[in-house]
Amino acid sequence: MARTIKRFADNSLLEYDQGHFDGWCIFLTRPGRPRFAPKDWQYFTRLQELAAAYGAAKTYADFITIFEATTRSLDPALLAHITAMSNDYAQHILRADIVFTLLYAGMLAEENKAYAPLGKRIKRLGVHQVVCENMRPQEAATFSMGRPWQELASLCESRGF
């Protein structure tokens, strides 16, 4: 059964529902389009575009605000904060709201998944690679696949998180 995460200003809907592995799959329904599960590379690409337009430091700092506030429970106040924060992204307010909410929802899912020893840090690693290290979104999205969690934890620690 789908669980609503957020409805956006254009009436797009973000929700959790059953995926191939668990009930933490994130689905986005845009007006007039079919529901789909956004891939990491897709929202990493949009995040990288925001960083190019508004600055990597600002974009990463905004992400860190969300990262630090993410727990195992969906927080309506944090969702509202993301929407308010997105107003700083002038011509890309809706895009910023959707991308940052997708990242939040993904981190929350990682915090709740069984057998996810890195939790939300795995998303932070990808965001850091894309925004701060200018890694291609497709590469960052698949970077952790097949790597032992201890290696990924070490990579996170070497970056200060």
C-alpha positions in Angstrom: 0.0 0.0 0.0 1.4 3.4 -1.1 2.4 5.9 1.6 2.4 9.5 0.6 5.6 11.4 1.3 4.8 14.8 -0.3 2.6 16.5 -2.8 4.3 19.3 -4.6 3.1 22.7 -5.9 2.5 21.3 -9.4 0.5 18.4 -7.9 3.3 15.9 -8.4 3.2 13.1 -5.8 6.1 11.4 -4.1 5.3 8.2 -2.2 6.8 4.9 -0.9 5.4 1.7 -2.1 6.4 -1.9 -2.6 9.4 -2.3 -4.9 11.4 -5.4 -5.9 13.1 -5.7 -2.6 11.0 -4.0 0.1 8.3 -1.4 0.8 10.7 1.5 0.7 10.7 2.1 -3.1 10.2 5.7 -3.9 7.8 6.6 -6.7 7.2 9.9 -8.4 4.0 10.7 -10.3 4.1 13.9 -12.4 0.9 15.4 -13.7 -0.1 13.7 -16.9 2.7 11.1 -16.7 2.8 7.6 -15.4 4.2 6.8 -11.9 7.9 5.8 -11.9 10.7 5.1 -9.5 13.4 7.7 -10.1 16.9 6.3 -10.4 19.8 7.7 -8.4 21.6 8.9 -11.6 18.5 10.9 -12.5 18.2 13.0 -9.4 22.0 13.2 -9.0 21.9 14.8 -12.5 19.3 17.3 -11.4 21.3 18.0 -8.2 24.5 18.6 -10.2 22.6 21.0 -12.4 21.4 22.9 -9.4 25.0 23.0 -8.0 26.2 24.4 -11.4 23.5 27.1 -11.4 23.5 28.1 -7.7 26.9 27.0 -6.4 28.3 23.7 -5.1 28.8 25.1 -1.6 25.2 26.3 -1.2 23.7 23.1 -2.7 25.9 20.8 -0.6 25.2 22.9 2.6 21.4 22.7 1.9 21.7 18.9 1.5 23.7 18.7 4.8 20.9 20.5 6.6 18.5 17.7 5.4 21.1 15.0 6.1 21.6 16.0 9.7 17.9 16.3 10.4 17.1 12.9 8.8 16.0 10.2 11.3 14.0 6.9 10.8 10.7 8.8 10.8 9.1 11.0 8.1 9.2 14.5 9.5 6.5 16.9 8.2 8.5 19.9 9.6 11.5 18.8 7.6 9.4 18.4 4.4 8.1 22.0 4.9 11.7 23.2 5.5 12.8 21.6 2.2 10.0 23.4 0.4 10.9 26.7 2.0 14.6 26.2 1.4 13.8 25.5 -2.3 12.6 29.1 -2.7 16.3 30.1 -2.8 16.6 28.3 -6.2 14.8 31.0 -8.1 13.9 29.6 -11.5 14.2 26.0 -10.2 12.1 26.1 -7.1 10.0 23.0 -8.0 13.1 21.1 -9.2 14.9 21.8 -6.0 11.9 20.8 -3.9 11.6 17.5 -5.7 15.3 16.7 -5.8 15.9 17.5 -2.1 12.7 15.6 -1.1 13.8 12.6 -3.1 17.2 12.7 -1.4 15.5 13.0 2.0 13.1 10.1 1.2 16.0 8.0 0.0 18.0 8.7 3.2 15.0 7.9 5.3 14.5 4.6 3.4 18.2 3.7 3.9 17.8 4.4 7.7 14.9 1.9 7.8 16.2 -0.9 5.5 17.4 -4.1 6.9 21.1 -4.9 6.0 22.0 -1.3 5.2 25.0 -0.8 7.6 25.8 2.7 6.2 22.3 4.0 6.5 21.9 7.5 5.1 25.7 8.0 4.7 25.5 6.1 1.4 23.4 8.9 -0.1 25.8 11.5 1.4 28.7 9.8 -0.4 26.9 10.0 -3.7 25.9 13.6 -3.2 29.4 14.5 -2.2 30.8 12.8 -5.2 28.4 14.6 -7.6 28.4 18.0 -6.0 31.9 18.4 -4.4 34.0 16.0 -6.6 32.2 16.6 -9.9 31.8 12.9 -10.5 29.4 12.0 -13.3 26.0 11.2 -11.9 25.9 7.8 -13.6 29.3 6.9 -12.0 28.3 8.1 -8.6 25.0 6.2 -8.8 26.8 2.9 -9.3 30.0 3.6 -7.4 29.0 1.6 -4.3 27.7 -1.5 -6.1 29.6 -4.6 -5.2 31.9 -2.8 -2.8 32.1 -4.1 0.8 30.4 -1.7 3.3 33.6 -1.4 5.3 35.4 0.0 2.2 32.5 2.5 1.7 32.5 3.4 5.4 36.2 4.2 5.1 35.6 6.3 2.1 32.9 8.2 4.0 35.3 8.7 7.0 38.1 10.0 4.7 35.6 12.7 3.6 34.7 13.6 7.2 31.4 11.8 7.5 
